[in-house]
Amino acid sequence: MTPFPVTPPAAPIAITPGEVRTIPIKISIPPDYFVYQEKTSLDFLNLQGISIQNIAYPSSHIRRDPFFKKEVPVFEGDSIIAVTFQFPPETAPGKKIVEGLLKLQGCSDVLCYPEETHLIALTFEIGAMAGPVVSAPRLSTSIAELLSAQHFAGLFSQNVWIILLVVFLGGLLTSLTPCVLPVIPITLMIIGVRSDRHWSHNLGLSFVLVLGLAAVYALLGVLAVSLGKGLGFVFQQKWVVITLSILYFFLALSMFGLFEIHLPQFLRQRLNQIKSHGLWGAFLSGGAAGILAAPCAGPVVGALLLYVASTQSYLQGFGLLFLYALGMGILFLVLGTGYGILEGRFRRLGFTHWVERFLGVLLLLGSLFYLNTVFPLQKSFETLLKKPPPVEWLNSEAEGLERARSEHKIMLVDFYADWCAPCKELELGFFRKPEVVTLLEQMVPVRIDATFMDEEVERLLEKYRVVGWPTIQFVSPEGQILEDLAVVSYNPKILLKNMKKAVPSP
């Protein structure tokens, strides 16, 4: 059971079309507990034509986290999230249910809880229109808010030009990322942009290429409205990102001159057909470039698709994603138009060799960029620098039980998660002390990683009655849970005492 109950209004809320109403959502935080501000977010799933003008989170204060050893903003006590809805004058009378997901994570001084997701359901009874529309409150327009799905709705209700500018600039900035930038010259060469062609010809091909790019994203917008899903995250699947990372890596090696890529005959014929097909080939190449760029565009496109899915507006779904892709295509357009001039000058000055090396560096950065989204490099470096544990930890309960039975030892089960600061404190501090290592060597230590939930982890959490992290359980060689020895908080002294109880004296 959660220690942080969330309470939205239970009774239906009477609303008049054209009205602006602020609805409170209460988070009850017990004494000596806190909720992290940065891990609290509210996203709405289906607005049914209702728009959100603002989401005001409660005031936070700074608290020194005893485990992260730094000051962090937190919520304490009863905290209210105030959501301001605007109901358009044309809203039809009747009942409307708006659902949202509130995510939060909190701790006490000795225990951390996993991230929670609460389903928020608000029921509105829409009556007949009466009176003028109430003025909307002031809207915050920070960049972080502009890129979140719920604030797209608020921006549209106030100033459409703001959101259009943000979407366009978001596309332009995406084109400067390491996984998009090196694709541009390669794509331009594929479609037949050349130095011996007039700039107007190159401009035409580049423009059609951008239209192909925009068509892919506009189609995603329409599909999001039809299916009600954030389709942008399909391109963030691990296998897609890893495949693109490998592709960029080998292209980079080719640019460095380590080997030449000789395409199969049928692919060379396809590329020649693209060049010979002119505008149609450029259009298809633009669509392919859009797919290659999708993982880089994922965070912004994901928020956009979530918003347009909630509006159920095909026009907004098509238009917003089309505009985003146009922003991404500006660099294609500029470089494509000036390609002839640049390529000619580089060739005369003998810079072609260095241009290839520069593209190789960009492709290598793109490969690392993709790889970092799946296997964060910072975490990898931390793992390399971190000393290996002095004792071997098993990660399977079944294997631990079997070894404990065969060796007639007590099994110690440590429930761990990456987001749990006290868990890390135990891992890197307590469990590496010589006295503790000596005790662990007389046990069967098992660590259950609950960073990501699956059926097996959920089964173990239920079996061992885990409600917070860290939780350390002791199990007899016969498989019986020794509940009197369990430690369900960060308390090294008690844990050491119970470990000594579990291990018989020599």
PEVEN-V226984 format. One record per helix or strand. SS is the DSSP state (H for helix, E for strand). FROM is the first residue (numbers start at 1). LEN is the number of residues. Records with the same first field share a line. If there is no record, write none. Layout:
SS->FROM-LEN + FROM-LEN
This chain:
E->6-3 + 13-4 + 20-8 + 33-4 + 41-6 + 51-6 + 61-5 + 70-6 + 79-8 + 94-11 + 106-3 + 112-1 + 116-12 + 394-1 + 411-6 + 444-6 + 469-1 + 471-5 + 481-1 + 487-1
H->37-3 + 143-4 + 149-10 + 160-15 + 178-14 + 199-29 + 231-6 + 238-18 + 265-12 + 279-33 + 314-24 + 339-11 + 352-23 + 377-9 + 397-11 + 421-8 + 430-3 + 434-7 + 455-9 + 483-3 + 492-11
